[in-house]
Amino acid sequence: MAPVSKRVLVTGDAGFFGSHPCERLPRDGYDVLYVDNYFTGWKDNFVHLLDNRHFQAMRHDVTFRST
């Protein structure tokens, strides 16, 4: 039986505190989807993770509602 991959959703990664789990989780074997709107954070806080195949970033504001 193939091992099940572990997937995690992290919000607010572009901020100082949110960037730390996104550095740690891929090292621990998790696939990370990060979602942030960049209102209070900066892409520079996670840009070094973009080449990691276990990390995916999405710019999105969860309060935005399309009609």
CHARMM internal coordinates of N, CA and C (Angstrom, degrees):
IC EDIT
DIST 1 N 1 CA 1.4385
DIST 1 CA 1 C 1.5415
ANGL 1 N 1 CA 1 C 108.37
DIST 1 C 2 N 1.3122
ANGL 1 CA 1 C 2 N 117.66
DIHE 1 N 1 CA 1 C 2 N 133.46
DIST 2 N 2 CA 1.4603
ANGL 1 C 2 N 2 CA 122.52
DIHE 1 CA 1 C 2 N 2 CA -179.68
DIST 2 CA 2 C 1.5281
ANGL 2 N 2 CA 2 C 110.34
DIHE 1 C 2 N 2 CA 2 C -75.00
DIST 2 C 3 N 1.3403
ANGL 2 CA 2 C 3 N 116.49
DIHE 2 N 2 CA 2 C 3 N 142.69
DIST 3 N 3 CA 1.4676
ANGL 2 C 3 N 3 CA 118.32
DIHE 2 CA 2 C 3 N 3 CA 178.12
DIST 3 CA 3 C 1.5191
ANGL 3 N 3 CA 3 C 111.70
DIHE 2 C 3 N 3 CA 3 C -66.48
DIST 3 C 4 N 1.3071
ANGL 3 CA 3 C 4 N 115.84
DIHE 3 N 3 CA 3 C 4 N 146.25
DIST 4 N 4 CA 1.4604
ANGL 3 C 4 N 4 CA 121.91
DIHE 3 CA 3 C 4 N 4 CA 179.09
DIST 4 CA 4 C 1.5224
ANGL 4 N 4 CA 4 C 108.17
DIHE 3 C 4 N 4 CA 4 C -84.04
DIST 4 C 5 N 1.3391
ANGL 4 CA 4 C 5 N 116.66
DIHE 4 N 4 CA 4 C 5 N 130.78
DIST 5 N 5 CA 1.4599
ANGL 4 C 5 N 5 CA 118.89
DIHE 4 CA 4 C 5 N 5 CA 177.80
DIST 5 CA 5 C 1.5250
ANGL 5 N 5 CA 5 C 109.65
DIHE 4 C 5 N 5 CA 5 C -75.10
DIST 5 C 6 N 1.3168
ANGL 5 CA 5 C 6 N 115.01
DIHE 5 N 5 CA 5 C 6 N 147.45
DIST 6 N 6 CA 1.4563
ANGL 5 C 6 N 6 CA 121.03
DIHE 5 CA 5 C 6 N 6 CA 179.76
DIST 6 CA 6 C 1.5196
ANGL 6 N 6 CA 6 C 107.86
DIHE 5 C 6 N 6 CA 6 C -97.78
DIST 6 C 7 N 1.3161
ANGL 6 CA 6 C 7 N 117.32
DIHE 6 N 6 CA 6 C 7 N 124.96
DIST 7 N 7 CA 1.4617
ANGL 6 C 7 N 7 CA 122.28
DIHE 6 CA 6 C 7 N 7 CA -178.56
DIST 7 CA 7 C 1.5080
ANGL 7 N 7 CA 7 C 110.09
DIHE 6 C 7 N 7 CA 7 C -118.07
DIST 7 C 8 N 1.3462
ANGL 7 CA 7 C 8 N 115.20
DIHE 7 N 7 CA 7 C 8 N 140.10
DIST 8 N 8 CA 1.4517
ANGL 7 C 8 N 8 CA 121.19
DIHE 7 CA 7 C 8 N 8 CA -176.68
DIST 8 CA 8 C 1.5207
ANGL 8 N 8 CA 8 C 108.81
DIHE 7 C 8 N 8 CA 8 C -134.68
DIST 8 C 9 N 1.3287
ANGL 8 CA 8 C 9 N 115.99
DIHE 8 N 8 CA 8 C 9 N 139.47
DIST 9 N 9 CA 1.4555
ANGL 8 C 9 N 9 CA 122.62
DIHE 8 CA 8 C 9 N 9 CA 172.37
DIST 9 CA 9 C 1.5215
ANGL 9 N 9 CA 9 C 107.44
DIHE 8 C 9 N 9 CA 9 C -103.94
DIST 9 C 10 N 1.3314
ANGL 9 CA 9 C 10 N 116.78
DIHE 9 N 9 CA 9 C 10 N 124.54
DIST 10 N 10 CA 1.4595
ANGL 9 C 10 N 10 CA 121.81
DIHE 9 CA 9 C 10 N 10 CA 178.26
DIST 10 CA 10 C 1.5178
ANGL 10 N 10 CA 10 C 107.51
DIHE 9 C 10 N 10 CA 10 C -120.09
DIST 10 C 11 N 1.3118
ANGL 10 CA 10 C 11 N 116.81
DIHE 10 N 10 CA 10 C 11 N 130.99
DIST 11 N 11 CA 1.4646
ANGL 10 C 11 N 11 CA 120.86
DIHE 10 CA 10 C 11 N 11 CA 176.54
DIST 11 CA 11 C 1.5203
ANGL 11 N 11 CA 11 C 109.16
DIHE 10 C 11 N 11 CA 11 C -110.71
DIST 11 C 12 N 1.3161
ANGL 11 CA 11 C 12 N 115.67
DIHE 11 N 11 CA 11 C 12 N 148.12
DIST 12 N 12 CA 1.4586
ANGL 11 C 12 N 12 CA 120.47
DIHE 11 CA 11 C 12 N 12 CA 177.08
DIST 12 CA 12 C 1.5108
ANGL 12 N 12 CA 12 C 114.14
DIHE 11 C 12 N 12 CA 12 C 78.39
DIST 12 C 13 N 1.3332
ANGL 12 CA 12 C 13 N 117.85
DIHE 12 N 12 CA 12 C 13 N 28.91
DIST 13 N 13 CA 1.4578
ANGL 12 C 13 N 13 CA 121.31
DIHE 12 CA 12 C 13 N 13 CA -176.91
DIST 13 CA 13 C 1.5175
ANGL 13 N 13 CA 13 C 114.02
DIHE 12 C 13 N 13 CA 13 C -68.20
DIST 13 C 14 N 1.3080
ANGL 13 CA 13 C 14 N 118.69
DIHE 13 N 13 CA 13 C 14 N -25.51
DIST 14 N 14 CA 1.4649
ANGL 13 C 14 N 14 CA 120.44
DIHE 13 CA 13 C 14 N 14 CA -176.51
DIST 14 CA 14 C 1.5187
ANGL 14 N 14 CA 14 C 111.85
DIHE 13 C 14 N 14 CA 14 C -72.68
DIST 14 C 15 N 1.3018
ANGL 14 CA 14 C 15 N 117.55
DIHE 14 N 14 CA 14 C 15 N -13.08
DIST 15 N 15 CA 1.4556
ANGL 14 C 15 N 15 CA 120.97
DIHE 14 CA 14 C 15 N 15 CA 175.15
DIST 15 CA 15 C 1.5199
ANGL 15 N 15 CA 15 C 110.63
DIHE 14 C 15 N 15 CA 15 C -80.84
DIST 15 C 16 N 1.3068
ANGL 15 CA 15 C 16 N 116.27
DIHE 15 N 15 CA 15 C 16 N 168.37
DIST 16 N 16 CA 1.4621
ANGL 15 C 16 N 16 CA 121.26
DIHE 15 CA 15 C 16 N 16 CA -176.93
DIST 16 CA 16 C 1.5225
ANGL 16 N 16 CA 16 C 111.75
DIHE 15 C 16 N 16 CA 16 C -61.29
DIST 16 C 17 N 1.3176
ANGL 16 CA 16 C 17 N 118.21
DIHE 16 N 16 CA 16 C 17 N -48.14
DIST 17 N 17 CA 1.4643
ANGL 16 C 17 N 17 CA 120.76
DIHE 16 CA 16 C 17 N 17 CA -177.04
DIST 17 CA 17 C 1.5184
ANGL 17 N 17 CA 17 C 112.28
DIHE 16 C 17 N 17 CA 17 C -73.00
DIST 17 C 18 N 1.3126
ANGL 17 CA 17 C 18 N 118.12
DIHE 17 N 17 CA 17 C 18 N -36.36
DIST 18 N 18 CA 1.4622
ANGL 17 C 18 N 18 CA 120.98
DIHE 17 CA 17 C 18 N 18 CA -178.71
DIST 18 CA 18 C 1.5054
ANGL 18 N 18 CA 18 C 114.04
DIHE 17 C 18 N 18 CA 18 C -69.28
DIST 18 C 19 N 1.3266
ANGL 18 CA 18 C 19 N 117.38
DIHE 18 N 18 CA 18 C 19 N -25.46
DIST 19 N 19 CA 1.4608
ANGL 18 C 19 N 19 CA 119.79
DIHE 18 CA 18 C 19 N 19 CA -177.85
DIST 19 CA 19 C 1.5283
ANGL 19 N 19 CA 19 C 112.17
DIHE 18 C 19 N 19 CA 19 C -70.62
DIST 19 C 20 N 1.3064
ANGL 19 CA 19 C 20 N 118.24
DIHE 19 N 19 CA 19 C 20 N -25.97
DIST 20 N 20 CA 1.4613
ANGL 19 C 20 N 20 CA 120.62
DIHE 19 CA 19 C 20 N 20 CA -178.00
DIST 20 CA 20 C 1.5337
ANGL 20 N 20 CA 20 C 113.51
DIHE 19 C 20 N 20 CA 20 C -65.74
DIST 20 C 21 N 1.3420
ANGL 20 CA 20 C 21 N 119.72
DIHE 20 N 20 CA 20 C 21 N -46.86
DIST 21 N 21 CA 1.4779
ANGL 20 C 21 N 21 CA 118.02
DIHE 20 CA 20 C 21 N 21 CA 176.67
DIST 21 CA 21 C 1.5249
ANGL 21 N 21 CA 21 C 112.40
DIHE 20 C 21 N 21 CA 21 C -62.68
DIST 21 C 22 N 1.3157
ANGL 21 CA 21 C 22 N 117.58
DIHE 21 N 21 CA 21 C 22 N -32.35
DIST 22 N 22 CA 1.4640
ANGL 21 C 22 N 22 CA 119.48
DIHE 21 CA 21 C 22 N 22 CA -178.98
DIST 22 CA 22 C 1.5201
ANGL 22 N 22 CA 22 C 112.05
DIHE 21 C 22 N 22 CA 22 C -72.89
DIST 22 C 23 N 1.3027
ANGL 22 CA 22 C 23 N 117.68
DIHE 22 N 22 CA 22 C 23 N -19.28
DIST 23 N 23 CA 1.4605
ANGL 22 C 23 N 23 CA 120.70
DIHE 22 CA 22 C 23 N 23 CA 172.29
DIST 23 CA 23 C 1.5277
ANGL 23 N 23 CA 23 C 110.31
DIHE 22 C 23 N 23 CA 23 C -81.60
DIST 23 C 24 N 1.2869
ANGL 23 CA 23 C 24 N 116.61
DIHE 23 N 23 CA 23 C 24 N -39.54
DIST 24 N 24 CA 1.4642
ANGL 23 C 24 N 24 CA 121.80
DIHE 23 CA 23 C 24 N 24 CA -174.12
DIST 24 CA 24 C 1.5301
ANGL 24 N 24 CA 24 C 113.02
DIHE 23 C 24 N 24 CA 24 C -78.34
DIST 24 C 25 N 1.3180
ANGL 24 CA 24 C 25 N 117.56
DIHE 24 N 24 CA 24 C 25 N -45.24
DIST 25 N 25 CA 1.4687
ANGL 24 C 25 N 25 CA 120.84
DIHE 24 CA 24 C 25 N 25 CA -172.60
DIST 25 CA 25 C 1.5314
ANGL 25 N 25 CA 25 C 113.72
DIHE 24 C 25 N 25 CA 25 C -59.17
DIST 25 C 26 N 1.3436
ANGL 25 CA 25 C 26 N 120.93
DIHE 25 N 25 CA 25 C 26 N -45.23
DIST 26 N 26 CA 1.4683
ANGL 25 C 26 N 26 CA 118.75
DIHE 25 CA 25 C 26 N 26 CA 177.24
DIST 26 CA 26 C 1.5361
ANGL 26 N 26 CA 26 C 112.90
DIHE 25 C 26 N 26 CA 26 C -61.51
DIST 26 C 27 N 1.3248
ANGL 26 CA 26 C 27 N 117.46
DIHE 26 N 26 CA 26 C 27 N -34.22
DIST 27 N 27 CA 1.4748
ANGL 26 C 27 N 27 CA 120.49
DIHE 26 CA 26 C 27 N 27 CA 176.87
DIST 27 CA 27 C 1.5205
ANGL 27 N 27 CA 27 C 111.19
DIHE 26 C 27 N 27 CA 27 C -65.45
DIST 27 C 28 N 1.3331
ANGL 27 CA 27 C 28 N 115.99
DIHE 27 N 27 CA 27 C 28 N -28.55
DIST 28 N 28 CA 1.4635
ANGL 27 C 28 N 28 CA 120.57
DIHE 27 CA 27 C 28 N 28 CA -179.96
DIST 28 CA 28 C 1.5294
ANGL 28 N 28 CA 28 C 112.68
DIHE 27 C 28 N 28 CA 28 C -89.65
DIST 28 C 29 N 1.3256
ANGL 28 CA 28 C 29 N 117.80
DIHE 28 N 28 CA 28 C 29 N 7.41
DIST 29 N 29 CA 1.4566
ANGL 28 C 29 N 29 CA 121.69
DIHE 28 CA 28 C 29 N 29 CA 174.52
DIST 29 CA 29 C 1.5156
ANGL 29 N 29 CA 29 C 116.22
DIHE 28 C 29 N 29 CA 29 C 94.94
DIST 29 C 30 N 1.3158
ANGL 29 CA 29 C 30 N 117.69
DIHE 29 N 29 CA 29 C 30 N 12.01
DIST 30 N 30 CA 1.4631
ANGL 29 C 30 N 30 CA 121.40
DIHE 29 CA 29 C 30 N 30 CA 179.29
DIST 30 CA 30 C 1.5206
ANGL 30 N 30 CA 30 C 110.92
DIHE 29 C 30 N 30 CA 30 C -93.36
DIST 30 C 31 N 1.3235
ANGL 30 CA 30 C 31 N 116.48
DIHE 30 N 30 CA 30 C 31 N 146.49
DIST 31 N 31 CA 1.4645
ANGL 30 C 31 N 31 CA 122.45
DIHE 30 CA 30 C 31 N 31 CA 166.81
DIST 31 CA 31 C 1.5169
ANGL 31 N 31 CA 31 C 106.12
DIHE 30 C 31 N 31 CA 31 C -90.73
DIST 31 C 32 N 1.3335
ANGL 31 CA 31 C 32 N 116.27
DIHE 31 N 31 CA 31 C 32 N 126.00
DIST 32 N 32 CA 1.4545
ANGL 31 C 32 N 32 CA 121.19
DIHE 31 CA 31 C 32 N 32 CA -172.31
DIST 32 CA 32 C 1.5252
ANGL 32 N 32 CA 32 C 110.29
DIHE 31 C 32 N 32 CA 32 C -114.57
DIST 32 C 33 N 1.3248
ANGL 32 CA 32 C 33 N 116.03
DIHE 32 N 32 CA 32 C 33 N 127.17
DIST 33 N 33 CA 1.4639
ANGL 32 C 33 N 33 CA 122.46
DIHE 32 CA 32 C 33 N 33 CA 168.65
DIST 33 CA 33 C 1.5133
ANGL 33 N 33 CA 33 C 106.01
DIHE 32 C 33 N 33 CA 33 C -107.80
DIST 33 C 34 N 1.2887
ANGL 33 CA 33 C 34 N 115.79
DIHE 33 N 33 CA 33 C 34 N 119.80
DIST 34 N 34 CA 1.4491
ANGL 33 C 34 N 34 CA 122.14
DIHE 33 CA 33 C 34 N 34 CA -177.69
DIST 34 CA 34 C 1.5199
ANGL 34 N 34 CA 34 C 109.02
DIHE 33 C 34 N 34 CA 34 C -108.15
DIST 34 C 35 N 1.3197
ANGL 34 CA 34 C 35 N 117.17
DIHE 34 N 34 CA 34 C 35 N 133.85
DIST 35 N 35 CA 1.4648
ANGL 34 C 35 N 35 CA 123.26
DIHE 34 CA 34 C 35 N 35 CA 179.89
DIST 35 CA 35 C 1.5289
ANGL 35 N 35 CA 35 C 108.65
DIHE 34 C 35 N 35 CA 35 C -127.08
DIST 35 C 36 N 1.3252
ANGL 35 CA 35 C 36 N 115.86
DIHE 35 N 35 CA 35 C 36 N 129.32
DIST 36 N 36 CA 1.4638
ANGL 35 C 36 N 36 CA 120.30
DIHE 35 CA 35 C 36 N 36 CA 179.23
DIST 36 CA 36 C 1.5239
ANGL 36 N 36 CA 36 C 108.38
DIHE 35 C 36 N 36 CA 36 C -153.00
DIST 36 C 37 N 1.3336
ANGL 36 CA 36 C 37 N 115.31
DIHE 36 N 36 CA 36 C 37 N 154.57
DIST 37 N 37 CA 1.4632
ANGL 36 C 37 N 37 CA 120.02
DIHE 36 CA 36 C 37 N 37 CA 177.63
DIST 37 CA 37 C 1.5282
ANGL 37 N 37 CA 37 C 112.07
DIHE 36 C 37 N 37 CA 37 C -103.24
DIST 37 C 38 N 1.3301
ANGL 37 CA 37 C 38 N 117.84
DIHE 37 N 37 CA 37 C 38 N -4.44
DIST 38 N 38 CA 1.4713
ANGL 37 C 38 N 38 CA 125.16
DIHE 37 CA 37 C 38 N 38 CA 177.67
DIST 38 CA 38 C 1.5217
ANGL 38 N 38 CA 38 C 113.35
DIHE 37 C 38 N 38 CA 38 C 64.18
DIST 38 C 39 N 1.3217
ANGL 38 CA 38 C 39 N 118.57
DIHE 38 N 38 CA 38 C 39 N 21.80
DIST 39 N 39 CA 1.4662
ANGL 38 C 39 N 39 CA 119.53
DIHE 38 CA 38 C 39 N 39 CA 177.70
DIST 39 CA 39 C 1.5247
ANGL 39 N 39 CA 39 C 111.18
DIHE 38 C 39 N 39 CA 39 C -67.68
DIST 39 C 40 N 1.3203
ANGL 39 CA 39 C 40 N 117.21
DIHE 39 N 39 CA 39 C 40 N -41.53
DIST 40 N 40 CA 1.4666
ANGL 39 C 40 N 40 CA 120.01
DIHE 39 CA 39 C 40 N 40 CA -177.82
DIST 40 CA 40 C 1.5195
ANGL 40 N 40 CA 40 C 112.70
DIHE 39 C 40 N 40 CA 40 C -120.61
DIST 40 C 41 N 1.3089
ANGL 40 CA 40 C 41 N 118.11
DIHE 40 N 40 CA 40 C 41 N 4.98
DIST 41 N 41 CA 1.4612
ANGL 40 C 41 N 41 CA 121.07
DIHE 40 CA 40 C 41 N 41 CA -178.79
DIST 41 CA 41 C 1.5148
ANGL 41 N 41 CA 41 C 111.88
DIHE 40 C 41 N 41 CA 41 C -122.18
DIST 41 C 42 N 1.3291
ANGL 41 CA 41 C 42 N 115.34
DIHE 41 N 41 CA 41 C 42 N 178.94
DIST 42 N 42 CA 1.4561
ANGL 41 C 42 N 42 CA 121.62
DIHE 41 CA 41 C 42 N 42 CA -177.95
DIST 42 CA 42 C 1.5139
ANGL 42 N 42 CA 42 C 109.71
DIHE 41 C 42 N 42 CA 42 C -133.62
DIST 42 C 43 N 1.3182
ANGL 42 CA 42 C 43 N 115.04
DIHE 42 N 42 CA 42 C 43 N 141.77
DIST 43 N 43 CA 1.4558
ANGL 42 C 43 N 43 CA 121.23
DIHE 42 CA 42 C 43 N 43 CA 177.96
DIST 43 CA 43 C 1.5255
ANGL 43 N 43 CA 43 C 111.32
DIHE 42 C 43 N 43 CA 43 C -60.21
DIST 43 C 44 N 1.3203
ANGL 43 CA 43 C 44 N 116.71
DIHE 43 N 43 CA 43 C 44 N -27.65
DIST 44 N 44 CA 1.4631
ANGL 43 C 44 N 44 CA 120.28
DIHE 43 CA 43 C 44 N 44 CA 178.87
DIST 44 CA 44 C 1.5266
ANGL 44 N 44 CA 44 C 112.26
DIHE 43 C 44 N 44 CA 44 C -58.10
DIST 44 C 45 N 1.3102
ANGL 44 CA 44 C 45 N 118.60
DIHE 44 N 44 CA 44 C 45 N -23.48
DIST 45 N 45 CA 1.4587
ANGL 44 C 45 N 45 CA 121.58
DIHE 44 CA 44 C 45 N 45 CA -179.23
DIST 45 CA 45 C 1.5181
ANGL 45 N 45 CA 45 C 113.45
DIHE 44 C 45 N 45 CA 45 C -71.83
DIST 45 C 46 N 1.3294
ANGL 45 CA 45 C 46 N 118.23
DIHE 45 N 45 CA 45 C 46 N -16.65
DIST 46 N 46 CA 1.4671
ANGL 45 C 46 N 46 CA 119.54
DIHE 45 CA 45 C 46 N 46 CA -179.94
DIST 46 CA 46 C 1.5185
ANGL 46 N 46 CA 46 C 114.04
DIHE 45 C 46 N 46 CA 46 C -135.61
DIST 46 C 47 N 1.3287
ANGL 46 CA 46 C 47 N 118.62
DIHE 46 N 46 CA 46 C 47 N 2.70
DIST 47 N 47 CA 1.4660
ANGL 46 C 47 N 47 CA 120.96
DIHE 46 CA 46 C 47 N 47 CA -175.36
DIST 47 CA 47 C 1.5343
ANGL 47 N 47 CA 47 C 111.84
DIHE 46 C 47 N 47 CA 47 C -56.71
DIST 47 C 48 N 1.3026
ANGL 47 CA 47 C 48 N 117.76
DIHE 47 N 47 CA 47 C 48 N -31.27
DIST 48 N 48 CA 1.4650
ANGL 47 C 48 N 48 CA 120.98
DIHE 47 CA 47 C 48 N 48 CA 179.59
DIST 48 CA 48 C 1.5366
ANGL 48 N 48 CA 48 C 112.44
DIHE 47 C 48 N 48 CA 48 C -68.21
DIST 48 C 49 N 1.3141
ANGL 48 CA 48 C 49 N 118.25
DIHE 48 N 48 CA 48 C 49 N -11.89
DIST 49 N 49 CA 1.4631
ANGL 48 C 49 N 49 CA 121.66
DIHE 48 CA 48 C 49 N 49 CA 179.60
DIST 49 CA 49 C 1.5262
ANGL 49 N 49 CA 49 C 113.42
DIHE 48 C 49 N 49 CA 49 C -92.68
DIST 49 C 50 N 1.3210
ANGL 49 CA 49 C 50 N 117.66
DIHE 49 N 49 CA 49 C 50 N -10.65
DIST 50 N 50 CA 1.4662
ANGL 49 C 50 N 50 CA 120.73
DIHE 49 CA 49 C 50 N 50 CA -172.78
DIST 50 CA 50 C 1.5239
ANGL 50 N 50 CA 50 C 113.95
DIHE 49 C 50 N 50 CA 50 C -63.83
DIST 50 C 51 N 1.3243
ANGL 50 CA 50 C 51 N 118.05
DIHE 50 N 50 CA 50 C 51 N -23.69
DIST 51 N 51 CA 1.4657
ANGL 50 C 51 N 51 CA 120.57
DIHE 50 CA 50 C 51 N 51 CA 177.38
DIST 51 CA 51 C 1.5268
ANGL 51 N 51 CA 51 C 113.04
DIHE 50 C 51 N 51 CA 51 C -83.67
DIST 51 C 52 N 1.3113
ANGL 51 CA 51 C 52 N 116.94
DIHE 51 N 51 CA 51 C 52 N -7.81
DIST 52 N 52 CA 1.4605
ANGL 51 C 52 N 52 CA 121.30
DIHE 51 CA 51 C 52 N 52 CA -179.49
DIST 52 CA 52 C 1.5265
ANGL 52 N 52 CA 52 C 108.99
DIHE 51 C 52 N 52 CA 52 C -78.32
DIST 52 C 53 N 1.3087
ANGL 52 CA 52 C 53 N 117.02
DIHE 52 N 52 CA 52 C 53 N 124.23
DIST 53 N 53 CA 1.4740
ANGL 52 C 53 N 53 CA 120.36
DIHE 52 CA 52 C 53 N 53 CA -176.99
DIST 53 CA 53 C 1.5247
ANGL 53 N 53 CA 53 C 112.43
DIHE 52 C 53 N 53 CA 53 C -69.62
DIST 53 C 54 N 1.3207
ANGL 53 CA 53 C 54 N 117.72
DIHE 53 N 53 CA 53 C 54 N -10.57
DIST 54 N 54 CA 1.4583
ANGL 53 C 54 N 54 CA 121.56
DIHE 53 CA 53 C 54 N 54 CA 178.27
DIST 54 CA 54 C 1.5277
ANGL 54 N 54 CA 54 C 112.32
DIHE 53 C 54 N 54 CA 54 C -98.35
DIST 54 C 55 N 1.3160
ANGL 54 CA 54 C 55 N 116.82
DIHE 54 N 54 CA 54 C 55 N 11.14
DIST 55 N 55 CA 1.4628
ANGL 54 C 55 N 55 CA 121.36
DIHE 54 CA 54 C 55 N 55 CA -177.87
DIST 55 CA 55 C 1.5213
ANGL 55 N 55 CA 55 C 109.27
DIHE 54 C 55 N 55 CA 55 C -131.49
DIST 55 C 56 N 1.3248
ANGL 55 CA 55 C 56 N 116.01
DIHE 55 N 55 CA 55 C 56 N 130.76
DIST 56 N 56 CA 1.4607
ANGL 55 C 56 N 56 CA 121.39
DIHE 55 CA 55 C 56 N 56 CA 177.45
DIST 56 CA 56 C 1.5216
ANGL 56 N 56 CA 56 C 108.09
DIHE 55 C 56 N 56 CA 56 C -134.77
DIST 56 C 57 N 1.3282
ANGL 56 CA 56 C 57 N 116.74
DIHE 56 N 56 CA 56 C 57 N 130.67
DIST 57 N 57 CA 1.4618
ANGL 56 C 57 N 57 CA 121.11
DIHE 56 CA 56 C 57 N 57 CA -179.17
DIST 57 CA 57 C 1.5271
ANGL 57 N 57 CA 57 C 109.80
DIHE 56 C 57 N 57 CA 57 C -107.95
DIST 57 C 58 N 1.3401
ANGL 57 CA 57 C 58 N 115.54
DIHE 57 N 57 CA 57 C 58 N 142.66
DIST 58 N 58 CA 1.4551
ANGL 57 C 58 N 58 CA 121.79
DIHE 57 CA 57 C 58 N 58 CA 177.95
DIST 58 CA 58 C 1.5240
ANGL 58 N 58 CA 58 C 108.25
DIHE 57 C 58 N 58 CA 58 C -135.59
DIST 58 C 59 N 1.3249
ANGL 58 CA 58 C 59 N 116.08
DIHE 58 N 58 CA 58 C 59 N 124.65
DIST 59 N 59 CA 1.4591
ANGL 58 C 59 N 59 CA 119.39
DIHE 58 CA 58 C 59 N 59 CA 175.04
DIST 59 CA 59 C 1.5142
ANGL 59 N 59 CA 59 C 107.76
DIHE 58 C 59 N 59 CA 59 C -87.25
DIST 59 C 60 N 1.3266
ANGL 59 CA 59 C 60 N 115.30
DIHE 59 N 59 CA 59 C 60 N 118.47
DIST 60 N 60 CA 1.4574
ANGL 59 C 60 N 60 CA 119.67
DIHE 59 CA 59 C 60 N 60 CA -176.54
DIST 60 CA 60 C 1.5277
ANGL 60 N 60 CA 60 C 108.76
DIHE 59 C 60 N 60 CA 60 C -160.71
DIST 60 C 61 N 1.2930
ANGL 60 CA 60 C 61 N 116.62
DIHE 60 N 60 CA 60 C 61 N 142.92
DIST 61 N 61 CA 1.4532
ANGL 60 C 61 N 61 CA 122.28
DIHE 60 CA 60 C 61 N 61 CA 174.27
DIST 61 CA 61 C 1.5290
ANGL 61 N 61 CA 61 C 107.01
DIHE 60 C 61 N 61 CA 61 C -107.06
DIST 61 C 62 N 1.3129
ANGL 61 CA 61 C 62 N 116.90
DIHE 61 N 61 CA 61 C 62 N 114.04
DIST 62 N 62 CA 1.4552
ANGL 61 C 62 N 62 CA 120.40
DIHE 61 CA 61 C 62 N 62 CA -175.69
DIST 62 CA 62 C 1.5379
ANGL 62 N 62 CA 62 C 112.51
DIHE 61 C 62 N 62 CA 62 C -68.36
DIST 62 C 63 N 1.3338
ANGL 62 CA 62 C 63 N 116.98
DIHE 62 N 62 CA 62 C 63 N -13.56
DIST 63 N 63 CA 1.4615
ANGL 62 C 63 N 63 CA 119.17
DIHE 62 CA 62 C 63 N 63 CA 177.33
DIST 63 CA 63 C 1.5208
ANGL 63 N 63 CA 63 C 111.83
DIHE 62 C 63 N 63 CA 63 C -85.89
DIST 63 C 64 N 1.3481
ANGL 63 CA 63 C 64 N 117.16
DIHE 63 N 63 CA 63 C 64 N -11.19
DIST 64 N 64 CA 1.4539
ANGL 63 C 64 N 64 CA 120.71
DIHE 63 CA 63 C 64 N 64 CA 179.08
DIST 64 CA 64 C 1.5160
ANGL 64 N 64 CA 64 C 109.70
DIHE 63 C 64 N 64 CA 64 C -75.78
DIST 64 C 65 N 1.3186
ANGL 64 CA 64 C 65 N 116.10
DIHE 64 N 64 CA 64 C 65 N 132.53
DIST 65 N 65 CA 1.4511
ANGL 64 C 65 N 65 CA 120.86
DIHE 64 CA 64 C 65 N 65 CA 179.98
DIST 65 CA 65 C 1.5174
ANGL 65 N 65 CA 65 C 108.90
DIHE 64 C 65 N 65 CA 65 C -122.43
DIST 65 C 66 N 1.3112
ANGL 65 CA 65 C 66 N 117.10
DIHE 65 N 65 CA 65 C 66 N 121.95
DIST 66 N 66 CA 1.4584
ANGL 65 C 66 N 66 CA 119.70
DIHE 65 CA 65 C 66 N 66 CA 176.56
DIST 66 CA 66 C 1.5211
ANGL 66 N 66 CA 66 C 109.52
DIHE 65 C 66 N 66 CA 66 C -84.36
DIST 66 C 67 N 1.3110
ANGL 66 CA 66 C 67 N 115.92
DIHE 66 N 66 CA 66 C 67 N 150.96
DIST 67 N 67 CA 1.4548
ANGL 66 C 67 N 67 CA 119.91
DIHE 66 CA 66 C 67 N 67 CA -179.21
DIST 67 CA 67 C 1.4862
ANGL 67 N 67 CA 67 C 111.52
DIHE 66 C 67 N 67 CA 67 C -109.26
END
COOR INIT
IC SEED 1 N 1 CA 1 C
IC BUILD
